[in-house]
Amino acid sequence: MAIKKKKGGAVAGSDNEKLSVALDIGSSTLRIIAGHVTEDLQIKVKGYLEYPSSGVSKGSISDINKLASSIAYLIQEFQTKFGITVNHVITGVPGVYICAENQTGTATVQNGTVSIADRNRAIKNALAGITKINTSEYSIIHSTPQSYMTELSRNISNPVGQYARRIEVITHIIGCKNFYKLNIEHAINKTSTDISASAMIYDGNAAASSVLTEAEKEIGVITVDIGSGTTSATVFEGKKQLVSFGVDDGGDYITVQIAKAYSISMSDAELLKVRCGYASRYLMSEEDATFNTTMRVDAGSDKEFELEINYGELADVINRALNSIFDYLIVKIYSEVSQITEHISIGGGFVLTGGGSKLYGIDKVLQNALAKYRDNPSYSMVSINDKVRLGHPKGISLSEDCGISNQKIYDSDKAVVTGLLRSARFEDRKQYTIDDSENEAPKGRFGSIMKGVKNWFKNEF
């Protein structure tokens, strides 16, 4: 399906900011959102729409033509409904397709006072020291400074202007698999040659920027975004992003276990999970746990039959699948953290986002899973508060003419798509440019004019 383009582009009004558009490409759902992101991190939503995903399995593209067709339909409907012309989209990267590491970079301060160029050289040197991220296989999408140090001070958030002879930076670097990046860009470009991917953001960064508070990042918190095909996890402590990773299991793993337990199709199992699913029978009343329902399911060869389902037994199937996912995640978190520090304390516990987080009682199941590791000496390097909450997008308002319900945009499964808007503006690695020429003072009136022209072109194009 080819997209019909409208004339003109959408720009903001009073805040003079361009309208940003984000596209969340999930295994089960495509989501698109447009909004203005203000200097104080607030998002003014101008339009939101979703559509079933096709051609994606476990976060990877299984059929690029089907995916492109789904994206084209969604964008066309979005443009028609909201009158917004889409030229560029910000897209997310599931954690299963990233590689992350922390690196230290240093630089000599040239003139006794730390300049932007000094800071940028330290970041550039951190990038030069990467060991886990193979640059022939990955493209760097984030290089986020966590803290700076000089001879006199540690944990500096902004070193520019301080007196020092030497500056050191700890940077969290995330690479995206090249083939995934190229395939997503190709799928978007197939919808229309006028549309391109302007930025790619790790899903975990997007979810965190949408739902976390600065206080949570300071005392330590772990975000887990549970999609249908993949799960992304991110660990913060002391306002530093320490660990980022993903696994190729999500809500679909639960659906598979239901399908196998009852010998039914994936579509019937998904319907059963959504309509009747509980994360544990112990969260149900005795009446609900013993309740039986019937469901017409596909028996093959265009035949159907009545299947009797006990709610309590269904909850047991779901609970076993959930515990399997959480056990793997918790062990993986402990393993990743142990490689970078001797001990950390996660006072904010876990924040869950994504479609999988909407399963009733999932927070209680994760709390119970954590209890198994709390007193185990093998996992003493990480102390995790058993607090678990669902993460709902914050700092969002709706334009009067967008026609979107509050409930729809504030659900936990909208964390990534809303966070993509905020992350692209405030956490894009390009804000830490390593081009020192951009930091040279222009000479004379002509130099000022040329710099103004250059900045205008950068902002407009």
N, C-alpha and C positions, 0 to 999 in steps of 0.2 A: 504494500500500500504506500503510495507516494503522498507526501504531505503537501497540501496547497498552502502557499505562503501568502500572508497578508502584507500590505504595504505598510512601511513604518515599523518602528520598534517601540517597546514599552519603556518609559522612563518614569522616574519618581517625580512627585510634585514638589512639596515644600522642602523636603530634606535634601534635594538635589542629588540624590543617590540613584544609581541605576537599579532597575528591578532585577533581582536575581531569581533564577529558576533552578530547582534541584530535582533530580530524578533518582528515585530509589528503586534499583532493579533487584527484586527479590525472587526467590524460587516459586512463590505462589502468587505474589501481588506486585504490580508496578504502581508506584506512587509518584505524583508530580505536584510540586508546590511552587508558587511564586510569591515573593515578598520583598519588602525593604528591610534591611538590617541597619539599625541606627548606631550611633557611636556608643550609646549606653547598653548595647547588646540586645536591645528589644527587637522583635520581629513583627512587622505589620504584614499580615497575610492578605494577599490580593486574590488568591485562587488556589484551590486544592481539588485533586481528582485522583481516583485509583481505578485500576482495571486488572483483571486476572492475568498473571504472567504466563508466557508460553515460550518454550525453547530454552528453559533454564532448569537445571537439576543440581541440587546440592550447591547452589551458588555458581556453578559453571555453565557455560553456554553449550547446550546439547544440540540446538538447531538455530543457527544465526538468522536464517530467513524468517522463522516463526517469531523469534524475539524481535527482530526489526519490524515485523508486521504489527506486533502487539504495541510496541513503542510508538509507531506511526499513528495507530488508531487513537491511543491515549493522548498524544500531543495534539492531533487534529481536533478531538473532542474538547480538549482543554482550551485551545485557541478560540474555538467557536463559542464555548460557554462563557469565557471570561474576557474575550476581546484582547488577549495578550499574544503578541507575536514572540515565538520562541526561536532564538538564534543560537544561544549557548546554554548548556545545562551542566550543572555540577552533579557528579555521580559518586556513589560510594563503592568501597572495596571491602568485601567480606574478609574477616580475619584469617580465614583459611588460605588466602592468597597474598598474605603479607609476611615479611620477615622483619623483626625489630631488634635493635640493640642500643646500648648506651655507650657513648664514646666521649673521651676527653680531648679537648683541643686547646692549645696554648698559642699565645702571640706576644711579641715584644711591643710595648707601648712606644710609639715613635716620638712623641713630643712631651712626655711627662704626664699628660692627661688623656684618659681613654677616649678615643674618638669612635665614631660609627665604623670607620674603616678598620680600626684595631679590633673591635668586637667581631666584625664580619670575618676577619682573617682567622680568629680563634675558632669560629664556627666552621669555616672552610677546612681548617686543619683537623677538626673532629671528624668531618666527613671523609677526609683522606685516610683516617685510621680504621675504617670499618673492616670487620673480619668475618662476621656472619653473613652479611648481605653481599652476595656475589653480583657485581654490577653488570655482568653479562647476562644474568638471569632476571635481575630486578631493576626497576627504576625507582629512584628516591622520590617519595611523595610528601614526606614530612621530615624536617630536621628541626626539632623544637628544643631550644635551650631550656634547661631545667634550672640551672643556677650558675652564677659566676663567682670567681674567687680572685683576689689580688693578694699582695703581701700582707695587707692589714686586715682584710675582711673576707668572710666566707658567707655563703648563701645570699649573694647579692642578686637582686632581681633585675636591676638595670645598672650596668657599670659605666655607661657613658657619662663623662664629666668628672669621674673620680681620678685623683692623683695615684699613679701606680707606674711601675716599671714593667710589669708583666701581668697578663690577664689569662685566666684559665676558665673554660666553660665545659659543663657536662651537658651533652645533647642527646636527646632521645630520637633516634633515626628510624624511620619506617620505609621499607621498600615494598613496592607492588610488583608482582610477577609480570614481566613484560608481555607475555602472550595474553594474559587476562586483560591487561590495559588495552592492547591493540585490538582484541576482539570486541570489547565494549565500545571503543571508539568507532570501529568499523560498523557495528550494529546500529549505532546512533546515526552515523553518516549515511547508511543505507536508507534511512527514513527520508532524508532530504540532504542534498549537498550543501544546503544553507544552514544546517544545524551541526554543531560540533560540541564535544565535551571540553568545557573550559577549565575544569579542575577535577581531580580525583582525590577523595578524602576517605581515609580508613573509617569503616563503619563505627568502630569503637570510639574514635575521636568525636564523630558526629553525635553519637548517643550521649556521650559524656557532656559535651557542650550544651546539649538540649536539656538534660535533667539534673545535673549535679550542681551543688552549691560550692563556693570556694571554701567554706568551712569543712565540708566533707572531704575535699581534696587535701586539706591541711591535716586532718586527723587520720586520714587513710580511708580509702573506699575502693571497692571493686565493682565495676559495671560489667554486667553480662547481658548482651543483646542476643536473644534467642529467636532466630528466624525460623522459617520452615525447613530450610536445608542446611544452614550453617549457624554456628554460634561464635560470637566475638567477645573476648574478655580483655579488660584493661584494668591495671592496678595503679592507684595513686597513693602517695604518702608524702607528707611534708610539702604539699602542692607540686610534687614532682610526678611525672608519668614514668613509672618504673618498668612496667611489663605490658606488652601488647601481643596478643596471639589469637588464633581461632581454631575451631575444629569443624570437621565436615559432618556434623550431626546437629539436628535441631528438632523442631516440633514434628517433622516427618518421621523421625525415629520412633516416636511414640505411636504415630499412625501405623507404621509398619508392624509394630508389636501387636497392636489391636487387630490388624488384618490377619496376621498369622494365628493369633489366639482363637479367632472366630471363623477362620477360613473364608474371609470376605474380601471384596475389592478395596483398593486404597481409597477410592472415593466414598464408599460406604463407611469405611473405618474413620475417615476424616469427619464425616457427618456425625457419626456416633460420638467421637471425641468432643466436638464442638457443642453438640446438643445435650449430651448426658454425662460428660466427663468431669470427674473430680480427681484431684491430685492424690487423695488418700481416702480410704473408707472411714478413717478415724475423724475426718472432718464432716462426716455426714451424720444426720440423725439416724436412730435405729430404724425408723420407718423407711427413710430413703435408702439405707444400705440393703434392706431386704426387698425393695421394690423391683418388680419385673416389668419390662416393657417389650413390645414386639416391634420388629423393624422389617420392612420388605427389602430384601437384598437380591442382588444379581446372582443368579446361579449358573450363568453361562447359557449359550444357545438361546438367547432371548427369553429365558425362563427366570421367574422370581420365586422366592419362598419366604415364609414368615420365620424370622429368627427371634428367639426369646433371649433377652439380655437382662441379667441381674446387675443393678447399679453398683452394688458392693464388689462383685467380681470384676466388673469393668474397671473400677477404681484400683483394684489390686494390680491389674495389668499395667495401667498407666503409672502407678507408683513404682513398680519395678523398673520400668523404662526410665522414669525421671531420676531415680537413684543411680542408675547406671550412668546417665549423662552427668549428674552432679559429682559422682565419685571421680570420674575421669577429669572433670574440670578442676576440682579441688586439688587433686594430686598434681595436675599440670601447673597450677598456680604455685604450689609449694616448690615444685622443681624449678620453675623459672625464677622465683624470688631468691631461692638459695644460691643461685649462680651470681647474684649481684650484691647481696648484703647478708650480714650475719643474722640480723633480726629486724623485723618491722612489726608495728602494731597497726592493725586496721580497725580503728575505732568506729568508723562509719558503717562497717559491715558491707552488705551487698545491696546493689540497686539493679533490679531486673527490668529490661525493656524488650521490645520485639513482640511479635504475635504470640510466641510461645509463653510469654509472661502472663497472658490473660487467662490461662488455665486456672480454674478456681482452686485455691489452696496451695499453689506452687511455692509461695514464700514460706509456708510452714514446713513443707517437705525439705527445702533447702536448709532451714534452721536445724532440723533433725539430722540431716546429712553432716552438717558441720560438727555436731556434737561428737561424732565418732572419731574425729581427729584432734579434738581439743586437748585431751589428756595423753595423747600418743607422743612419746618423746622423739619419735622420728620426724615429727612435724612441728617441733618447738620453735623453729626459726621464724614462724609467722603466727602472730596472735590475732585472731579474727573475732571481732564482736559478732554475736549471733543475730544482730539486727538485720532484717531483710525487708526492703520495701519495693514497691513498684515505682518505676520512674516515669513521671508524666512531664511532657514538655512544659517549660516555664518561660516567662518573659515573652509571651505571644499575645497579640491582639488581632482581631479580625476587622478588616475594612467593612464599612456598612453595606457596601454593594456586592460583597463576594458570595453571599447566600450560603455560607457554611455554618453548620451547627457547632457550638462550642465543644460538645461531647466528642464529636468526630475528630477534631484536630488535637484534643488534649489526651487521647488514648495513648497508652504506653507503646503501641505498635507504630506510632508516628514519631518516635524519638529520633530515628536516623534521618528521615526525610526533612524534619524541621532543623535538626542539628547540622545538616549539610549546608544550609544557608549561613548559619552563624559561623561554622568552622571555616568556610571558604573565605570569609572576610577577615577573621581575626586569628586564624591559626594556620593559614597557608604559608608554606615555607618560603615563598617568594618575598614575604615581608622582611626576611633576613637575607637580603641580597648580598652576594659575594662579589658584585661588580663595584670595585672601589671607585671607578670613575664617576659613578652616580653621586658620590659623596664629596667630590671636589667642588669648592666654592666657585661659582661663575665669576669671570673677570669682566668688570665694567657693565655698562648698561646693556650692551649687545649680548653679553653672556647671560644676564638676567632674562632678557627676552627669549633667548634660545632655550633656556631651561624651562621657562613657562610654556613655550610651544611643545617641548618634549613631554612635559607632564600632562598637557592637554591631550596629546595623542595617546599617551599611556592610559589615561582615564577613559577616553572615548572608545579606544579600540583594544 
